[in-house]
Amino acid sequence: MLFSRTVIKELEEKTNIAWKSSEMAGMKRVQVWNIQLDLMWAAVTKHDKDAWQKQSDSTYDKDIKEWDAMLKAPVSKEPEQVQKCVLR
């Protein structure tokens, strides 16, 4: 989580600087954001990209298993659980 906040903060700073530059005048902020994100991603080494991809796949697989287990679980009769479901 800390990593993603750090990256987003740096990306926002780079986007703000680039968006104010004359060469990006008239562009929507999301377009500048995407350009800056591509530049930052290009600077990451293949080793780091592979490590992040492996971590992402692992997290995804774990989350899918938890989600699937919740879908297949019997419906709870507990009022607290029912309320949590309704409020989501």
PDB file of N, CA, C and O in Angstrom, chain B, residues numbered from 101:
ATOM      1  N   MET B 101       0.817  -1.186   0.000  1.00  0.00           N
ATOM      2  CA  MET B 101       0.000   0.000   0.000  1.00  0.00           C
ATOM      3  C   MET B 101       0.862   1.251   0.000  1.00  0.00           C
ATOM      4  O   MET B 101       0.579   2.212  -0.716  1.00  0.00           O
ATOM      5  N   LEU B 102       1.926   1.234   0.815  1.00  0.00           N
ATOM      6  CA  LEU B 102       2.820   2.381   0.871  1.00  0.00           C
ATOM      7  C   LEU B 102       3.424   2.648  -0.494  1.00  0.00           C
ATOM      8  O   LEU B 102       3.552   3.798  -0.914  1.00  0.00           O
ATOM      9  N   PHE B 103       3.802   1.558  -1.197  1.00  0.00           N
ATOM     10  CA  PHE B 103       4.389   1.716  -2.517  1.00  0.00           C
ATOM     11  C   PHE B 103       3.433   2.438  -3.457  1.00  0.00           C
ATOM     12  O   PHE B 103       3.825   3.380  -4.146  1.00  0.00           O
ATOM     13  N   SER B 104       2.174   1.994  -3.483  1.00  0.00           N
ATOM     14  CA  SER B 104       1.234   2.605  -4.422  1.00  0.00           C
ATOM     15  C   SER B 104       0.982   4.070  -4.092  1.00  0.00           C
ATOM     16  O   SER B 104       0.839   4.892  -4.997  1.00  0.00           O
ATOM     17  N   ARG B 105       0.926   4.412  -2.780  1.00  0.00           N
ATOM     18  CA  ARG B 105       0.747   5.823  -2.417  1.00  0.00           C
ATOM     19  C   ARG B 105       1.946   6.644  -2.851  1.00  0.00           C
ATOM     20  O   ARG B 105       1.793   7.776  -3.311  1.00  0.00           O
ATOM     21  N   THR B 106       3.152   6.078  -2.708  1.00  0.00           N
ATOM     22  CA  THR B 106       4.365   6.785  -3.104  1.00  0.00           C
ATOM     23  C   THR B 106       4.378   7.015  -4.606  1.00  0.00           C
ATOM     24  O   THR B 106       4.695   8.112  -5.065  1.00  0.00           O
ATOM     25  N   VAL B 107       4.038   5.990  -5.372  1.00  0.00           N
ATOM     26  CA  VAL B 107       4.024   6.113  -6.829  1.00  0.00           C
ATOM     27  C   VAL B 107       2.972   7.113  -7.268  1.00  0.00           C
ATOM     28  O   VAL B 107       3.233   7.944  -8.138  1.00  0.00           O
ATOM     29  N   ILE B 108       1.799   7.047  -6.684  1.00  0.00           N
ATOM     30  CA  ILE B 108       0.729   7.973  -7.069  1.00  0.00           C
ATOM     31  C   ILE B 108       1.125   9.406  -6.744  1.00  0.00           C
ATOM     32  O   ILE B 108       0.869  10.314  -7.535  1.00  0.00           O
ATOM     33  N   LYS B 109       1.750   9.619  -5.584  1.00  0.00           N
ATOM     34  CA  LYS B 109       2.180  10.971  -5.217  1.00  0.00           C
ATOM     35  C   LYS B 109       3.203  11.491  -6.223  1.00  0.00           C
ATOM     36  O   LYS B 109       3.103  12.631  -6.677  1.00  0.00           O
ATOM     37  N   GLU B 110       4.182  10.664  -6.571  1.00  0.00           N
ATOM     38  CA  GLU B 110       5.193  11.083  -7.547  1.00  0.00           C
ATOM     39  C   GLU B 110       4.563  11.323  -8.910  1.00  0.00           C
ATOM     40  O   GLU B 110       4.919  12.277  -9.602  1.00  0.00           O
ATOM     41  N   LEU B 111       3.625  10.456  -9.301  1.00  0.00           N
ATOM     42  CA  LEU B 111       2.949  10.608 -10.581  1.00  0.00           C
ATOM     43  C   LEU B 111       2.140  11.902 -10.625  1.00  0.00           C
ATOM     44  O   LEU B 111       2.125  12.593 -11.643  1.00  0.00           O
ATOM     45  N   GLU B 112       1.468  12.229  -9.522  1.00  0.00           N
ATOM     46  CA  GLU B 112       0.706  13.478  -9.470  1.00  0.00           C
ATOM     47  C   GLU B 112       1.631  14.691  -9.599  1.00  0.00           C
ATOM     48  O   GLU B 112       1.310  15.647 -10.305  1.00  0.00           O
ATOM     49  N   GLU B 113       2.779  14.649  -8.917  1.00  0.00           N
ATOM     50  CA  GLU B 113       3.727  15.758  -8.998  1.00  0.00           C
ATOM     51  C   GLU B 113       4.243  15.928 -10.420  1.00  0.00           C
ATOM     52  O   GLU B 113       4.278  17.044 -10.938  1.00  0.00           O
ATOM     53  N   LYS B 114       4.643  14.828 -11.055  1.00  0.00           N
ATOM     54  CA  LYS B 114       5.144  14.894 -12.428  1.00  0.00           C
ATOM     55  C   LYS B 114       4.051  15.368 -13.387  1.00  0.00           C
ATOM     56  O   LYS B 114       4.316  16.138 -14.310  1.00  0.00           O
ATOM     57  N   THR B 115       2.832  14.904 -13.162  1.00  0.00           N
ATOM     58  CA  THR B 115       1.717  15.309 -14.020  1.00  0.00           C
ATOM     59  C   THR B 115       1.444  16.801 -13.880  1.00  0.00           C
ATOM     60  O   THR B 115       1.244  17.495 -14.876  1.00  0.00           O
ATOM     61  N   ASN B 116       1.436  17.294 -12.638  1.00  0.00           N
ATOM     62  CA  ASN B 116       1.193  18.719 -12.424  1.00  0.00           C
ATOM     63  C   ASN B 116       2.242  19.574 -13.104  1.00  0.00           C
ATOM     64  O   ASN B 116       1.909  20.585 -13.721  1.00  0.00           O
ATOM     65  N   ILE B 117       3.496  19.190 -13.004  1.00  0.00           N
ATOM     66  CA  ILE B 117       4.587  19.948 -13.637  1.00  0.00           C
ATOM     67  C   ILE B 117       4.436  19.905 -15.154  1.00  0.00           C
ATOM     68  O   ILE B 117       4.510  20.935 -15.824  1.00  0.00           O
ATOM     69  N   ALA B 118       4.222  18.702 -15.689  1.00  0.00           N
ATOM     70  CA  ALA B 118       4.120  18.564 -17.148  1.00  0.00           C
ATOM     71  C   ALA B 118       2.888  19.269 -17.697  1.00  0.00           C
ATOM     72  O   ALA B 118       2.938  19.861 -18.776  1.00  0.00           O
ATOM     73  N   TRP B 119       1.776  19.208 -16.955  1.00  0.00           N
ATOM     74  CA  TRP B 119       0.527  19.793 -17.419  1.00  0.00           C
ATOM     75  C   TRP B 119       0.634  21.306 -17.548  1.00  0.00           C
ATOM     76  O   TRP B 119      -0.036  21.913 -18.384  1.00  0.00           O
ATOM     77  N   LYS B 120       1.474  21.911 -16.720  1.00  0.00           N
ATOM     78  CA  LYS B 120       1.654  23.361 -16.750  1.00  0.00           C
ATOM     79  C   LYS B 120       2.625  23.799 -17.849  1.00  0.00           C
ATOM     80  O   LYS B 120       2.719  24.986 -18.163  1.00  0.00           O
ATOM     81  N   SER B 121       3.348  22.836 -18.431  1.00  0.00           N
ATOM     82  CA  SER B 121       4.316  23.189 -19.469  1.00  0.00           C
ATOM     83  C   SER B 121       3.592  23.553 -20.764  1.00  0.00           C
ATOM     84  O   SER B 121       2.470  23.111 -21.011  1.00  0.00           O
ATOM     85  N   SER B 122       4.252  24.364 -21.581  1.00  0.00           N
ATOM     86  CA  SER B 122       3.628  24.850 -22.807  1.00  0.00           C
ATOM     87  C   SER B 122       3.415  23.732 -23.827  1.00  0.00           C
ATOM     88  O   SER B 122       2.479  23.798 -24.624  1.00  0.00           O
ATOM     89  N   GLU B 123       4.264  22.713 -23.814  1.00  0.00           N
ATOM     90  CA  GLU B 123       4.117  21.649 -24.809  1.00  0.00           C
ATOM     91  C   GLU B 123       2.893  20.765 -24.550  1.00  0.00           C
ATOM     92  O   GLU B 123       2.434  20.065 -25.452  1.00  0.00           O
ATOM     93  N   MET B 124       2.370  20.794 -23.336  1.00  0.00           N
ATOM     94  CA  MET B 124       1.190  19.994 -23.015  1.00  0.00           C
ATOM     95  C   MET B 124      -0.056  20.865 -22.865  1.00  0.00           C
ATOM     96  O   MET B 124      -1.099  20.392 -22.414  1.00  0.00           O
ATOM     97  N   ALA B 125       0.055  22.119 -23.237  1.00  0.00           N
ATOM     98  CA  ALA B 125      -1.082  23.038 -23.126  1.00  0.00           C
ATOM     99  C   ALA B 125      -2.239  22.527 -23.976  1.00  0.00           C
ATOM    100  O   ALA B 125      -2.048  22.085 -25.109  1.00  0.00           O
ATOM    101  N   GLY B 126      -3.412  22.592 -23.426  1.00  0.00           N
ATOM    102  CA  GLY B 126      -4.605  22.173 -24.147  1.00  0.00           C
ATOM    103  C   GLY B 126      -4.945  20.701 -23.986  1.00  0.00           C
ATOM    104  O   GLY B 126      -6.031  20.270 -24.373  1.00  0.00           O
ATOM    105  N   MET B 127      -4.029  19.926 -23.422  1.00  0.00           N
ATOM    106  CA  MET B 127      -4.300  18.503 -23.210  1.00  0.00           C
ATOM    107  C   MET B 127      -5.131  18.327 -21.938  1.00  0.00           C
ATOM    108  O   MET B 127      -5.029  19.122 -21.003  1.00  0.00           O
ATOM    109  N   LYS B 128      -5.937  17.298 -21.917  1.00  0.00           N
ATOM    110  CA  LYS B 128      -6.663  16.979 -20.704  1.00  0.00           C
ATOM    111  C   LYS B 128      -5.678  16.395 -19.703  1.00  0.00           C
ATOM    112  O   LYS B 128      -4.682  15.777 -20.078  1.00  0.00           O
ATOM    113  N   ARG B 129      -5.970  16.601 -18.427  1.00  0.00           N
ATOM    114  CA  ARG B 129      -5.051  16.143 -17.385  1.00  0.00           C
ATOM    115  C   ARG B 129      -4.856  14.633 -17.432  1.00  0.00           C
ATOM    116  O   ARG B 129      -3.753  14.146 -17.185  1.00  0.00           O
ATOM    117  N   VAL B 130      -5.904  13.894 -17.744  1.00  0.00           N
ATOM    118  CA  VAL B 130      -5.788  12.432 -17.787  1.00  0.00           C
ATOM    119  C   VAL B 130      -4.821  11.997 -18.892  1.00  0.00           C
ATOM    120  O   VAL B 130      -4.127  10.991 -18.743  1.00  0.00           O
ATOM    121  N   GLN B 131      -4.772  12.736 -19.981  1.00  0.00           N
ATOM    122  CA  GLN B 131      -3.827  12.412 -21.044  1.00  0.00           C
ATOM    123  C   GLN B 131      -2.393  12.625 -20.570  1.00  0.00           C
ATOM    124  O   GLN B 131      -1.515  11.808 -20.846  1.00  0.00           O
ATOM    125  N   VAL B 132      -2.162  13.715 -19.862  1.00  0.00           N
ATOM    126  CA  VAL B 132      -0.831  14.002 -19.329  1.00  0.00           C
ATOM    127  C   VAL B 132      -0.467  12.945 -18.284  1.00  0.00           C
ATOM    128  O   VAL B 132       0.671  12.476 -18.245  1.00  0.00           O
ATOM    129  N   TRP B 133      -1.430  12.572 -17.442  1.00  0.00           N
ATOM    130  CA  TRP B 133      -1.223  11.529 -16.427  1.00  0.00           C
ATOM    131  C   TRP B 133      -0.744  10.232 -17.109  1.00  0.00           C
ATOM    132  O   TRP B 133       0.226   9.612 -16.673  1.00  0.00           O
ATOM    133  N   ASN B 134      -1.437   9.840 -18.178  1.00  0.00           N
ATOM    134  CA  ASN B 134      -1.086   8.605 -18.873  1.00  0.00           C
ATOM    135  C   ASN B 134       0.301   8.673 -19.507  1.00  0.00           C
ATOM    136  O   ASN B 134       1.038   7.687 -19.495  1.00  0.00           O
ATOM    137  N   ILE B 135       0.653   9.816 -20.054  1.00  0.00           N
ATOM    138  CA  ILE B 135       1.992   9.993 -20.631  1.00  0.00           C
ATOM    139  C   ILE B 135       3.044   9.858 -19.545  1.00  0.00           C
ATOM    140  O   ILE B 135       4.041   9.159 -19.727  1.00  0.00           O
ATOM    141  N   GLN B 136       2.829  10.521 -18.419  1.00  0.00           N
ATOM    142  CA  GLN B 136       3.787  10.450 -17.311  1.00  0.00           C
ATOM    143  C   GLN B 136       3.878   9.029 -16.754  1.00  0.00           C
ATOM    144  O   GLN B 136       4.968   8.566 -16.416  1.00  0.00           O
ATOM    145  N   LEU B 137       2.753   8.342 -16.658  1.00  0.00           N
ATOM    146  CA  LEU B 137       2.745   6.961 -16.175  1.00  0.00           C
ATOM    147  C   LEU B 137       3.551   6.063 -17.112  1.00  0.00           C
ATOM    148  O   LEU B 137       4.326   5.225 -16.652  1.00  0.00           O
ATOM    149  N   ASP B 138       3.373   6.234 -18.411  1.00  0.00           N
ATOM    150  CA  ASP B 138       4.146   5.454 -19.385  1.00  0.00           C
ATOM    151  C   ASP B 138       5.637   5.728 -19.256  1.00  0.00           C
ATOM    152  O   ASP B 138       6.446   4.804 -19.339  1.00  0.00           O
ATOM    153  N   LEU B 139       6.007   6.993 -19.052  1.00  0.00           N
ATOM    154  CA  LEU B 139       7.423   7.339 -18.886  1.00  0.00           C
ATOM    155  C   LEU B 139       8.005   6.721 -17.622  1.00  0.00           C
ATOM    156  O   LEU B 139       9.129   6.218 -17.631  1.00  0.00           O
ATOM    157  N   MET B 140       7.238   6.759 -16.534  1.00  0.00           N
ATOM    158  CA  MET B 140       7.715   6.164 -15.283  1.00  0.00           C
ATOM    159  C   MET B 140       7.839   4.652 -15.418  1.00  0.00           C
ATOM    160  O   MET B 140       8.805   4.067 -14.928  1.00  0.00           O
ATOM    161  N   TRP B 141       6.873   4.011 -16.076  1.00  0.00           N
ATOM    162  CA  TRP B 141       6.906   2.557 -16.240  1.00  0.00           C
ATOM    163  C   TRP B 141       8.080   2.134 -17.125  1.00  0.00           C
ATOM    164  O   TRP B 141       8.695   1.093 -16.894  1.00  0.00           O
ATOM    165  N   ALA B 142       8.383   2.939 -18.127  1.00  0.00           N
ATOM    166  CA  ALA B 142       9.507   2.628 -19.024  1.00  0.00           C
ATOM    167  C   ALA B 142      10.838   2.662 -18.281  1.00  0.00           C
ATOM    168  O   ALA B 142      11.790   1.990 -18.676  1.00  0.00           O
ATOM    169  N   ALA B 143      10.904   3.443 -17.207  1.00  0.00           N
ATOM    170  CA  ALA B 143      12.146   3.570 -16.449  1.00  0.00           C
ATOM    171  C   ALA B 143      12.368   2.409 -15.477  1.00  0.00           C
ATOM    172  O   ALA B 143      13.464   2.260 -14.936  1.00  0.00           O
ATOM    173  N   VAL B 144      11.349   1.593 -15.252  1.00  0.00           N
ATOM    174  CA  VAL B 144      11.455   0.471 -14.319  1.00  0.00           C
ATOM    175  C   VAL B 144      12.173  -0.685 -15.011  1.00  0.00           C
ATOM    176  O   VAL B 144      11.926  -0.966 -16.184  1.00  0.00           O
ATOM    177  N   THR B 145      13.061  -1.351 -14.277  1.00  0.00           N
ATOM    178  CA  THR B 145      13.818  -2.464 -14.857  1.00  0.00           C
ATOM    179  C   THR B 145      12.911  -3.670 -15.092  1.00  0.00           C
ATOM    180  O   THR B 145      11.869  -3.810 -14.451  1.00  0.00           O
ATOM    181  N   LYS B 146      13.315  -4.528 -16.008  1.00  0.00           N
ATOM    182  CA  LYS B 146      12.546  -5.734 -16.312  1.00  0.00           C
ATOM    183  C   LYS B 146      12.437  -6.622 -15.072  1.00  0.00           C
ATOM    184  O   LYS B 146      11.391  -7.222 -14.827  1.00  0.00           O
ATOM    185  N   HIS B 147      13.497  -6.704 -14.305  1.00  0.00           N
ATOM    186  CA  HIS B 147      13.493  -7.516 -13.084  1.00  0.00           C
ATOM    187  C   HIS B 147      12.399  -7.038 -12.127  1.00  0.00           C
ATOM    188  O   HIS B 147      11.646  -7.850 -11.588  1.00  0.00           O
ATOM    189  N   ASP B 148      12.311  -5.727 -11.919  1.00  0.00           N
ATOM    190  CA  ASP B 148      11.281  -5.168 -11.030  1.00  0.00           C
ATOM    191  C   ASP B 148       9.878  -5.375 -11.596  1.00  0.00           C
ATOM    192  O   ASP B 148       8.944  -5.694 -10.860  1.00  0.00           O
ATOM    193  N   LYS B 149       9.738  -5.191 -12.917  1.00  0.00           N
ATOM    194  CA  LYS B 149       8.427  -5.410 -13.537  1.00  0.00           C
ATOM    195  C   LYS B 149       7.973  -6.851 -13.345  1.00  0.00           C
ATOM    196  O   LYS B 149       6.812  -7.109 -13.027  1.00  0.00           O
ATOM    197  N   ASP B 150       8.903  -7.793 -13.543  1.00  0.00           N
ATOM    198  CA  ASP B 150       8.569  -9.208 -13.367  1.00  0.00           C
ATOM    199  C   ASP B 150       8.178  -9.509 -11.919  1.00  0.00           C
ATOM    200  O   ASP B 150       7.240 -10.265 -11.668  1.00  0.00           O
ATOM    201  N   ALA B 151       8.903  -8.912 -10.970  1.00  0.00           N
ATOM    202  CA  ALA B 151       8.598  -9.121  -9.552  1.00  0.00           C
ATOM    203  C   ALA B 151       7.213  -8.569  -9.218  1.00  0.00           C
ATOM    204  O   ALA B 151       6.441  -9.217  -8.511  1.00  0.00           O
ATOM    205  N   TRP B 152       6.898  -7.386  -9.719  1.00  0.00           N
ATOM    206  CA  TRP B 152       5.587  -6.788  -9.458  1.00  0.00           C
ATOM    207  C   TRP B 152       4.479  -7.603 -10.106  1.00  0.00           C
ATOM    208  O   TRP B 152       3.404  -7.767  -9.530  1.00  0.00           O
ATOM    209  N   GLN B 153       4.742  -8.115 -11.306  1.00  0.00           N
ATOM    210  CA  GLN B 153       3.743  -8.932 -11.989  1.00  0.00           C
ATOM    211  C   GLN B 153       3.483 -10.213 -11.200  1.00  0.00           C
ATOM    212  O   GLN B 153       2.336 -10.636 -11.052  1.00  0.00           O
ATOM    213  N   LYS B 154       4.549 -10.826 -10.697  1.00  0.00           N
ATOM    214  CA  LYS B 154       4.404 -12.048  -9.904  1.00  0.00           C
ATOM    215  C   LYS B 154       3.595 -11.766  -8.631  1.00  0.00           C
ATOM    216  O   LYS B 154       2.711 -12.541  -8.267  1.00  0.00           O
ATOM    217  N   GLN B 155       3.908 -10.648  -7.958  1.00  0.00           N
ATOM    218  CA  GLN B 155       3.175 -10.269  -6.747  1.00  0.00           C
ATOM    219  C   GLN B 155       1.713  -9.977  -7.079  1.00  0.00           C
ATOM    220  O   GLN B 155       0.812 -10.361  -6.334  1.00  0.00           O
ATOM    221  N   SER B 156       1.489  -9.307  -8.182  1.00  0.00           N
ATOM    222  CA  SER B 156       0.128  -8.980  -8.597  1.00  0.00           C
ATOM    223  C   SER B 156      -0.671 -10.250  -8.885  1.00  0.00           C
ATOM    224  O   SER B 156      -1.823 -10.368  -8.469  1.00  0.00           O
ATOM    225  N   ASP B 157      -0.064 -11.195  -9.594  1.00  0.00           N
ATOM    226  CA  ASP B 157      -0.736 -12.457  -9.900  1.00  0.00           C
ATOM    227  C   ASP B 157      -1.074 -13.211  -8.622  1.00  0.00           C
ATOM    228  O   ASP B 157      -2.163 -13.769  -8.491  1.00  0.00           O
ATOM    229  N   SER B 158      -0.140 -13.223  -7.687  1.00  0.00           N
ATOM    230  CA  SER B 158      -0.349 -13.920  -6.417  1.00  0.00           C
ATOM    231  C   SER B 158      -1.498 -13.289  -5.631  1.00  0.00           C
ATOM    232  O   SER B 158      -2.360 -13.998  -5.112  1.00  0.00           O
ATOM    233  N   THR B 159      -1.510 -11.978  -5.547  1.00  0.00           N
ATOM    234  CA  THR B 159      -2.570 -11.263  -4.841  1.00  0.00           C
ATOM    235  C   THR B 159      -3.917 -11.491  -5.521  1.00  0.00           C
ATOM    236  O   THR B 159      -4.933 -11.696  -4.857  1.00  0.00           O
ATOM    237  N   TYR B 160      -3.912 -11.454  -6.830  1.00  0.00           N
ATOM    238  CA  TYR B 160      -5.144 -11.662  -7.592  1.00  0.00           C
ATOM    239  C   TYR B 160      -5.702 -13.060  -7.325  1.00  0.00           C
ATOM    240  O   TYR B 160      -6.890 -13.222  -7.048  1.00  0.00           O
ATOM    241  N   ASP B 161      -4.832 -14.066  -7.411  1.00  0.00           N
ATOM    242  CA  ASP B 161      -5.278 -15.446  -7.178  1.00  0.00           C
ATOM    243  C   ASP B 161      -5.862 -15.609  -5.780  1.00  0.00           C
ATOM    244  O   ASP B 161      -6.896 -16.253  -5.605  1.00  0.00           O
ATOM    245  N   LYS B 162      -5.196 -15.021  -4.782  1.00  0.00           N
ATOM    246  CA  LYS B 162      -5.681 -15.098  -3.394  1.00  0.00           C
ATOM    247  C   LYS B 162      -7.041 -14.415  -3.268  1.00  0.00           C
ATOM    248  O   LYS B 162      -7.954 -14.953  -2.642  1.00  0.00           O
ATOM    249  N   ASP B 163      -7.174 -13.235  -3.860  1.00  0.00           N
ATOM    250  CA  ASP B 163      -8.436 -12.486  -3.782  1.00  0.00           C
ATOM    251  C   ASP B 163      -9.573 -13.228  -4.483  1.00  0.00           C
ATOM    252  O   ASP B 163     -10.703 -13.239  -3.994  1.00  0.00           O
ATOM    253  N   ILE B 164      -9.279 -13.843  -5.619  1.00  0.00           N
ATOM    254  CA  ILE B 164     -10.305 -14.594  -6.348  1.00  0.00           C
ATOM    255  C   ILE B 164     -10.771 -15.796  -5.522  1.00  0.00           C
ATOM    256  O   ILE B 164     -11.964 -16.098  -5.481  1.00  0.00           O
ATOM    257  N   LYS B 165      -9.828 -16.481  -4.862  1.00  0.00           N
ATOM    258  CA  LYS B 165     -10.202 -17.628  -4.027  1.00  0.00           C
ATOM    259  C   LYS B 165     -11.095 -17.184  -2.871  1.00  0.00           C
ATOM    260  O   LYS B 165     -12.080 -17.854  -2.561  1.00  0.00           O
ATOM    261  N   GLU B 166     -10.760 -16.056  -2.228  1.00  0.00           N
ATOM    262  CA  GLU B 166     -11.585 -15.545  -1.133  1.00  0.00           C
ATOM    263  C   GLU B 166     -12.975 -15.156  -1.633  1.00  0.00           C
ATOM    264  O   GLU B 166     -13.980 -15.462  -0.990  1.00  0.00           O
ATOM    265  N   TRP B 167     -13.027 -14.492  -2.762  1.00  0.00           N
ATOM    266  CA  TRP B 167     -14.292 -14.057  -3.347  1.00  0.00           C
ATOM    267  C   TRP B 167     -15.157 -15.259  -3.703  1.00  0.00           C
ATOM    268  O   TRP B 167     -16.358 -15.273  -3.434  1.00  0.00           O
ATOM    269  N   ASP B 168     -14.532 -16.271  -4.314  1.00  0.00           N
ATOM    270  CA  ASP B 168     -15.250 -17.477  -4.695  1.00  0.00           C
ATOM    271  C   ASP B 168     -15.790 -18.199  -3.461  1.00  0.00           C
ATOM    272  O   ASP B 168     -16.914 -18.702  -3.470  1.00  0.00           O
ATOM    273  N   ALA B 169     -14.982 -18.246  -2.403  1.00  0.00           N
ATOM    274  CA  ALA B 169     -15.423 -18.891  -1.161  1.00  0.00           C
ATOM    275  C   ALA B 169     -16.624 -18.150  -0.570  1.00  0.00           C
ATOM    276  O   ALA B 169     -17.554 -18.777  -0.062  1.00  0.00           O
ATOM    277  N   MET B 170     -16.605 -16.823  -0.635  1.00  0.00           N
ATOM    278  CA  MET B 170     -17.736 -16.043  -0.113  1.00  0.00           C
ATOM    279  C   MET B 170     -18.997 -16.285  -0.947  1.00  0.00           C
ATOM    280  O   MET B 170     -20.101 -16.346  -0.405  1.00  0.00           O
ATOM    281  N   LEU B 171     -18.830 -16.420  -2.257  1.00  0.00           N
ATOM    282  CA  LEU B 171     -19.985 -16.669  -3.123  1.00  0.00           C
ATOM    283  C   LEU B 171     -20.615 -18.027  -2.845  1.00  0.00           C
ATOM    284  O   LEU B 171     -21.834 -18.180  -2.906  1.00  0.00           O
ATOM    285  N   LYS B 172     -19.775 -19.009  -2.540  1.00  0.00           N
ATOM    286  CA  LYS B 172     -20.271 -20.370  -2.330  1.00  0.00           C
ATOM    287  C   LYS B 172     -20.666 -20.643  -0.885  1.00  0.00           C
ATOM    288  O   LYS B 172     -21.213 -21.705  -0.587  1.00  0.00           O
ATOM    289  N   ALA B 173     -20.402 -19.714   0.005  1.00  0.00           N
ATOM    290  CA  ALA B 173     -20.737 -19.899   1.416  1.00  0.00           C
ATOM    291  C   ALA B 173     -22.252 -19.840   1.599  1.00  0.00           C
ATOM    292  O   ALA B 173     -22.946 -19.156   0.846  1.00  0.00           O
ATOM    293  N   PRO B 174     -22.756 -20.547   2.588  1.00  0.00           N
ATOM    294  CA  PRO B 174     -24.200 -20.471   2.856  1.00  0.00           C
ATOM    295  C   PRO B 174     -24.578 -19.056   3.320  1.00  0.00           C
ATOM    296  O   PRO B 174     -23.771 -18.338   3.909  1.00  0.00           O
ATOM    297  N   VAL B 175     -25.806 -18.692   3.039  1.00  0.00           N
ATOM    298  CA  VAL B 175     -26.283 -17.364   3.415  1.00  0.00           C
ATOM    299  C   VAL B 175     -26.364 -17.279   4.939  1.00  0.00           C
ATOM    300  O   VAL B 175     -26.907 -18.160   5.607  1.00  0.00           O
ATOM    301  N   SER B 176     -25.812 -16.197   5.460  1.00  0.00           N
ATOM    302  CA  SER B 176     -25.799 -16.011   6.906  1.00  0.00           C
ATOM    303  C   SER B 176     -27.161 -15.527   7.402  1.00  0.00           C
ATOM    304  O   SER B 176     -27.851 -14.753   6.739  1.00  0.00           O
ATOM    305  N   LYS B 177     -27.516 -16.003   8.572  1.00  0.00           N
ATOM    306  CA  LYS B 177     -28.756 -15.560   9.226  1.00  0.00           C
ATOM    307  C   LYS B 177     -28.448 -14.532  10.313  1.00  0.00           C
ATOM    308  O   LYS B 177     -29.358 -14.011  10.957  1.00  0.00           O
ATOM    309  N   GLU B 178     -27.172 -14.246  10.511  1.00  0.00           N
ATOM    310  CA  GLU B 178     -26.756 -13.284  11.528  1.00  0.00           C
ATOM    311  C   GLU B 178     -27.132 -11.868  11.075  1.00  0.00           C
ATOM    312  O   GLU B 178     -26.759 -11.468   9.972  1.00  0.00           O
ATOM    313  N   PRO B 179     -27.854 -11.106  11.889  1.00  0.00           N
ATOM    314  CA  PRO B 179     -28.264  -9.744  11.509  1.00  0.00           C
ATOM    315  C   PRO B 179     -27.073  -8.850  11.137  1.00  0.00           C
ATOM    316  O   PRO B 179     -27.158  -8.048  10.207  1.00  0.00           O
ATOM    317  N   GLU B 180     -25.977  -8.994  11.865  1.00  0.00           N
ATOM    318  CA  GLU B 180     -24.811  -8.157  11.589  1.00  0.00           C
ATOM    319  C   GLU B 180     -24.257  -8.441  10.189  1.00  0.00           C
ATOM    320  O   GLU B 180     -23.902  -7.509   9.466  1.00  0.00           O
ATOM    321  N   GLN B 181     -24.182  -9.699   9.807  1.00  0.00           N
ATOM    322  CA  GLN B 181     -23.687 -10.071   8.491  1.00  0.00           C
ATOM    323  C   GLN B 181     -24.640  -9.611   7.386  1.00  0.00           C
ATOM    324  O   GLN B 181     -24.201  -9.142   6.336  1.00  0.00           O
ATOM    325  N   VAL B 182     -25.932  -9.748   7.627  1.00  0.00           N
ATOM    326  CA  VAL B 182     -26.928  -9.303   6.650  1.00  0.00           C
ATOM    327  C   VAL B 182     -26.807  -7.799   6.446  1.00  0.00           C
ATOM    328  O   VAL B 182     -26.876  -7.320   5.314  1.00  0.00           O
ATOM    329  N   GLN B 183     -26.629  -7.051   7.531  1.00  0.00           N
ATOM    330  CA  GLN B 183     -26.505  -5.594   7.449  1.00  0.00           C
ATOM    331  C   GLN B 183     -25.254  -5.205   6.667  1.00  0.00           C
ATOM    332  O   GLN B 183     -25.294  -4.280   5.855  1.00  0.00           O
ATOM    333  N   LYS B 184     -24.133  -5.909   6.908  1.00  0.00           N
ATOM    334  CA  LYS B 184     -22.907  -5.622   6.155  1.00  0.00           C
ATOM    335  C   LYS B 184     -23.132  -5.821   4.669  1.00  0.00           C
ATOM    336  O   LYS B 184     -22.665  -5.027   3.852  1.00  0.00           O
ATOM    337  N   CYS B 185     -23.844  -6.876   4.319  1.00  0.00           N
ATOM    338  CA  CYS B 185     -24.125  -7.163   2.921  1.00  0.00           C
ATOM    339  C   CYS B 185     -24.992  -6.067   2.306  1.00  0.00           C
ATOM    340  O   CYS B 185     -24.740  -5.630   1.183  1.00  0.00           O
ATOM    341  N   VAL B 186     -26.009  -5.624   3.038  1.00  0.00           N
ATOM    342  CA  VAL B 186     -26.917  -4.603   2.541  1.00  0.00           C
ATOM    343  C   VAL B 186     -26.187  -3.265   2.354  1.00  0.00           C
ATOM    344  O   VAL B 186     -26.459  -2.533   1.403  1.00  0.00           O
ATOM    345  N   LEU B 187     -25.273  -2.959   3.253  1.00  0.00           N
ATOM    346  CA  LEU B 187     -24.591  -1.667   3.204  1.00  0.00           C
ATOM    347  C   LEU B 187     -23.486  -1.609   2.158  1.00  0.00           C
ATOM    348  O   LEU B 187     -23.023  -0.515   1.836  1.00  0.00           O
ATOM    349  N   ARG B 188     -23.055  -2.711   1.629  1.00  0.00           N
ATOM    350  CA  ARG B 188     -21.983  -2.690   0.620  1.00  0.00           C
ATOM    351  C   ARG B 188     -22.471  -2.183  -0.641  1.00  0.00           C
ATOM    352  O   ARG B 188     -21.713  -2.093  -1.606  1.00  0.00           O
TER     353      ARG B 188
END
